Amino acid sequence: MGGILAYVLIFLVSVVSYIIKKRDKKESCTGIKLPPGSMGWPYIGETLQLYSQDPNVFFSSKQKRYGEIFKTHILGCPSVMLASPEAARFVLVTQAHLFKPTYPKSKEHLIGPSALFFHQGDYHVRLRKLVQGSLSLDAIRNLVADISATAASILDSWDGGRVLNTFQEMKTFSFEVGILAIFGNLEAHYREELNRSYRIVDKGYNSFPTSLPGTPFKKAVLARKRLSKILDDIVCERKEKRLLEKDLLGCLLNSKDEKGEVLTDDQIADNIIGVLFAAQDTTATAMTWIVKYLHDNQKILEAVKAEQIAIRKLNDEENQPLSWSQARNMPLTHKVVLESLRMASIISFTFREAVADVEYKGKRKYN
């Protein structure tokens, strides 16, 4: 799913992380020419500049100065930034075999090293199938009523005339739906504890990585440990009750590899947190863009409202919740969603590591 979303981005900044030892010596010995740009200070590079402002401002200013290809050094990674749809296709599609998914160690530390997108090979394939199976159409079909109820509850919380941050409200909604898909109808106290700790991890995820007490990153590290404890309690309770649920947790608990070995509790926790991270921001961003585009086109907005009001009126008359068949029969709403995904940038950037020297546009080589 993430690969499909990345492909349709209008503007995607793809961060291709490369490992260079003795950069100057290697350039002079091999003739490799790196793109223009700045590597910043030793060790910290330009990470402080990145997080002292909106990251999008940092990247756009670099792009204006150096063009669509430039070098930098962020989060401990010497990097080459590629900032165009053509470059994104080069890295993610046409020459994808020259790159592998990678993330800065700070991000891997917060999510968990066993999360599927930090791996390749059999383990990655196994976990991807489990995640896709738990989020299949058949699985979502059974969650329609619960998702609808969650949406209604979120909307009710908006009463009171206060100013709302659309993106943050969409993140709240996508988190609650993610909890449904992962755990089913989780007990309220578990849901609240997960939400409290997850918000701290989320806030520190894109902060400057440091172990100094009181910093957002350090708070995130501590909150991540609390998340592990909460997930351990939920897993132990599920095992004790011997429940055979078909949610993501159930799929992870019941999975066995070819040798008959099950996943460890740490592997389960890392992949649950990884799925929450992978799904929440992208989903919330997509919904925020949909709200924005509908606001900008009142004619389309009124047509979508009419389509939804007709369904709501029918359900009120028959005293029934939203059904799967109704969710699959919203032609205009469906087109709005697809067009929003076509037009909007769902993620600002993603990471890839070159597995060999790469030449792009016949001008520059980097690794």
N, C-alpha and C positions, 0 to 999 in steps of 0.2 A: 504493500500500500504506500509506504514511504517513497519507494522508487517511482511509483506512478505520479504521486503528487509533485515530486521533484522535477519530473520530466515536463510537466505542464506549467512550470513557473515562467512568468514573463521576464522576471529579473531574478537571477539566482547568483549569489556570490558563493563560489565553491572554493573552499580553502584546501589547497593541496599541500599537506605537511610533508616536508622532506628533511631527512637527516643528513647533515653535512659536517664532517669533521675536518678541521683545518681548511676552512672554506677558501681562503686566499691562495693557499698552496695548491689546492685541487684545481682551482680555476686556471692558475698559471701552468700547471703540468698537463692538464687535459684539454685546455682551450675552451672549456665550458663557459658560456656567457650567461650570467644570470640576468633576470629582468631588472629594470630600474627600481629604486625604492630605498628604504632605510631599514636597518636592522636594530636601530635604537640602542639602548644601554646594554652592557653585558648582562647576561642572565635574564633580566626582566624584559629586555627588548622594548617593545612599544605597548606593553600590557597596561601600564598606567594611563597612557593616552587613550587607549581603547575604553577603559572603564571610568575615566573622568568626564565622559560625555556620552551621548547617545551613540551606541555602536554603529548605527546606520550613518551617522554624521561622520564618524571616523573613516568608514569604508568609502563613502561618497567623496570625501575630501581627497583621499588617496587616489581614487579613480580619476578625479578631475586633474590631479597633478601629474600622475604617471601613465594614465591610460588604463585599458582593461586588464593588463597584466602587470603586477608589481610585487616586489618582495617585502616582507615584514617579519617581525618576530613577536609572537603573542603566546601567552600561556605556556612559556617554556619551549615553544616549537618554532624553529626557523620555517617560514612558510612562503609559498607563492600564492598570491590571490588572483583568481580568474573571475572576471566580473562581466560576463555577457552570456546571453542564451546560447550562442554558438560554442563558447568555451565550456558551458555546463554540459552540453550534449557530448562534447569531446571527452570529458572526464567520466560522465555518468552513463553514456550509451555507446558511442562509436568506438572508443578506446578504453572501455571500462576494465578490460583485462590488465591494463598497465597500472591499475590502482587498487588499493584495498581500503575498506572502511577503517578509520582510526579516529581516536579522540584524544585530547590532552589528558594527561594522567589525573589532573585535578577533577575533571568531569567523570572519568572512569571510577575514581575513588568515591564520589558521591552517589553514583548510581549503583555500582557494584561490578566487580570484574567478571562475573559470570553472566551478565546480561548478553543476550544473543547478538546485539549489534557490535560487540567487541570481539566477535569470533567469526571464523570461517570454517568451512568443511562440514563434517558429519554433525558436530554439535550444533552448529548454526542451523543446518537444515532441519534437524530434529525439533529444535525449539521453535523455529519459524512455523512449522506445520502445526505444532500445538497451539501457538498463538492464533494463527489463521483459522484453525478449527473452532476455537472458542469464540471467535468473532465472526463466524460464518453467518449467512442469511438465516439458516435454521436456528442458530443460537439467538440472533437478534429478534427473530420472530416472537420468541417467548418473553422478550423484554419490552415490547412496545407499550403495553399498559403502564409498566413501571417507569419507563422513560417519560411518557406523557405526564404522569403524576409528578415526577421530579421537575419537569418544565413548569407545570402549573404552580408548584410550590415556590420555585425561584421567582416566577413572575409576581406572585402574591407578596413576596418580600420586598418588591420594589415600591409598594404603596408608601405614601408619606410625603411625597413632593421633594425628596432629596435628590441631589445630583449624583448620577451614577457613572462609573467608569465601565463602558461597554465591554472592553476586553477582559477586565477583571471579573465581571459578572459572567461572561461566557466561559472563563476558566473555572469558575465555581460550578457551573452547570456541567461542563465536560468532565470535571473531576468526579462529580456525583454519578454520572453515567459510567465512567470508568470503574468506579467501585462496584456498581451493579454488574458490569460485565465480568469483573474479576472474581468477586465474592458472592454474587447473588444478593439476597436481602440480608446484608450484614447488620449485626446488632448496633444500635445507635451509639453506644459508648466506644466501640471499636472504630466506627466511622469518624466520630469526633476526634479521637486520639490520632488517627491516621491523618486527618485533615490538618490538625494543629502542627504536627511534626513535618508533614510534607510541605506545607507553606514555607517553613523556615528553610528547608532544603532547597526548594524552588527559588527562594529569594537569594540564596548564597551560591546557586549553581553558576551564575554568570558574573560572580564577583571575583576580585583579585585573590588568587590562591595564596593564603598565608596562614600560619599557625598561631598568629598573635591572638590572645584572648579578646573576646568582645567584637571581633570582626565578623562580617556576614558569613565569610567562608568557614571560620572556626565554629560559629553557631550552627552552620549547616552540617558540618561533620558530626557534631554532637547530636543533632536532630536525626541524622541518618542512623546513628546507633540506636536511638529510641525507636525508629521505624522498624529496625531489625527485631527488636524485642517484641513490639506489638505484633508483627507478622509471625514470629515464633509462637506466640500465644494463640493466634488464630489457627495456625497450622496444627498445633497440638490438639486444640479443641476439635478441629475437623477430623483428625486421625482417631481421636477417642470415640467420637460418635459414629465413625465408619460410614460417613455419608458419601454417596456416589453422585455428587453433583456434576453437571456438565459445564459449569463456569470455568474460567481460566485456572483458578486454583485447583479445581477438581481434575482438570486435564493434566496439570503439572504433577499432582500427587499420584495419579494413576499411571503415569508414563513409565515405561521400561524400555531400555535400549536392547540391542541385539543380544547382549550378554545377560539380560534380565536385571540389570542394575537400575535402581530408581534415582531420581534427582535428589541431591542433598538439600537440606533446609536453606542453606546459604544460596544455592543455585536458584531455588524457588523464589526466595526473597529478592534477589538481584533482578530476576526477570519480571517480577511483578512491578517493582519500582521502575524498571526500564520501560515497561509497557505504559505505565502512567505518564512518564516523561515524554515518551515518543508520541502519545496520543493527545495529551492535554493541550499543549500550546498550538499544535497544528490545527486541531479541531476548533479551539477557541478563536484562533486567527481567522479561519475560514468563515465562521459564523459572524465575526465582527465585520469582515468585508461584506458579507451578505446584507447585514443591517445597514452598512454605509451605502451600498449601491441602491438598496430599496429606498432609503431616505432621499437619495439624489434623483430618483425617478418615480415621482408620485403616481404616475399612471400605472406603472407596473406594480407598485405597492398596493394600490387599490384593487387591482385584479387579483393579486395574491391573497389579500385579505378576504375578498369575496369567495375565493376558492376554499379558504380555511373556515370561513363563517358558515358556509353551506354544510361542511362536514360536521362542524360543532353543533349546528342546529339539529341535524339528523340524530346525532348521538344523544343530545339532550332530550329529544322527544322519545327516544327508545331507551333512555337511561342506561347507556352503555359507554364504555371507554373507547378510545381510539383503537382501531383494529389494524392488523397487519395488512389486510387487503386495502384498507383506506390509505395507509401510509404508502402503499405501492401504486395508488391511483391519484396522484397529485401532479398532473402533467405540467402545469405552469410553474408550480413551486420547484419541481424537479429541474426544469430548464433554468430557473434562476440560480439554483445551486451549481449546476454545471457551468453556466456562464461566469459565475463569480469565481469558480476555481480556475477557469481559463484565464481570466483577467488579472487575478490577484497573485501576489507573491506570498506564499504560505510560510516560508522560512527565509530568514535573512542569509544564512550561509550554512554549509555543511562541510565536513572534513573528509579528506581522502589522503592517503599516503602513497606516493609513487613507489612501485616495486622495482623499477629500473630507470635509467636515464630516459627522459621524455623530451621530445622536440615538438613544439607547438607552432604552427604557421611557418615553419622553416626558418625561424629567426633566432629562437632562444632554446637552449637546452637546460634542464634542471633535473635534480633528483631528490 
